[in-house]
Amino acid sequence: MSTIVDLKSRRDALSAQRSSGVARVSYDGKTVEYRSVVEIDRAIEALDREIAAAEGRRIVRQLRVTSTKGL
């Protein structure tokens, strides 16, 4: 199991590469190439969940749906 520091460094590397538009990420001597920004986003979300679990907390996602019946 990875430590919290390792998970955070991986997440930071992914976030940095995502903002630069590069789909190839290197950390801990490994290189991973992602096919799309969506894959990078999913990897970041998975790392966020792992970090939260390691810290003893959970991520709460909320979805609000509103509807109107016309004007």
C-alpha positions as MATLAB code, in Angstrom:
seq = 'MSTIVDLKSRRDALSAQRSSGVARVSYDGKTVEYRSVVEIDRAIEALDREIAAAEGRRIVRQLRVTSTKGL';
ca = [
       0.000    0.000    0.000;
       1.252    3.460   -0.864;
       1.832    6.091    1.759;
      -0.130    9.335    1.856;
       2.973   11.238    0.714;
       3.355    8.951   -2.317;
      -0.306    9.298   -3.233;
      -0.184   13.085   -2.925;
       2.974   13.318   -5.039;
       1.307   11.196   -7.735;
      -1.814   13.390   -7.628;
       0.314   16.559   -7.837;
       2.217   15.165  -10.833;
      -1.061   14.331  -12.583;
      -2.519   17.763  -11.836;
       0.589   19.528  -13.128;
       0.624   17.548  -16.361;
      -3.121   17.999  -16.853;
      -2.810   21.766  -16.610;
       0.058   21.747  -19.117;
      -1.926   19.616  -21.581;
       0.550   16.737  -21.624;
      -0.874   13.209  -21.427;
       2.378   11.552  -20.261;
       3.134   11.574  -16.543;
       6.336   10.419  -14.833;
       6.703    9.734  -11.113;
       8.723    7.293   -9.014;
      10.683    6.189  -12.077;
       7.509    5.174  -13.923;
       5.947    6.765  -16.975;
       2.250    6.495  -17.731;
       0.615    7.798  -20.875;
      -3.083    8.635  -20.735;
      -5.364    8.674  -23.770;
      -7.399   11.703  -22.759;
      -7.892   14.426  -20.184;
     -10.911   12.485  -18.928;
      -8.649    9.550  -18.012;
      -6.348   11.910  -16.121;
      -9.350   13.373  -14.280;
     -10.505    9.883  -13.302;
      -7.035    8.987  -12.069;
      -6.934   12.174   -9.969;
     -10.370   11.361   -8.514;
      -9.243    7.818   -7.668;
      -6.141    9.175   -5.943;
      -8.285   11.667   -4.006;
     -10.423    8.757   -2.765;
      -7.339    6.745   -1.767;
      -5.857    9.744    0.070;
      -9.140   10.366    1.886;
      -9.367    6.700    2.918;
      -5.768    6.719    4.154;
      -6.501    9.834    6.210;
      -9.622    8.238    7.692;
     -12.149   10.445    5.959;
     -14.404   10.076    2.973;
     -15.220   12.304    0.063;
     -18.843   13.301   -0.105;
     -20.127   14.014   -3.564;
     -23.369   15.876   -3.960;
     -25.520   16.150   -7.009;
     -28.326   18.680   -7.091;
     -31.061   18.298   -9.618;
     -33.479   21.119  -10.242;
     -36.370   21.217  -12.593;
     -38.769   23.842  -13.796;
     -41.956   23.394  -15.671;
     -41.421   26.061  -18.222;
     -41.949   29.783  -17.943;
];
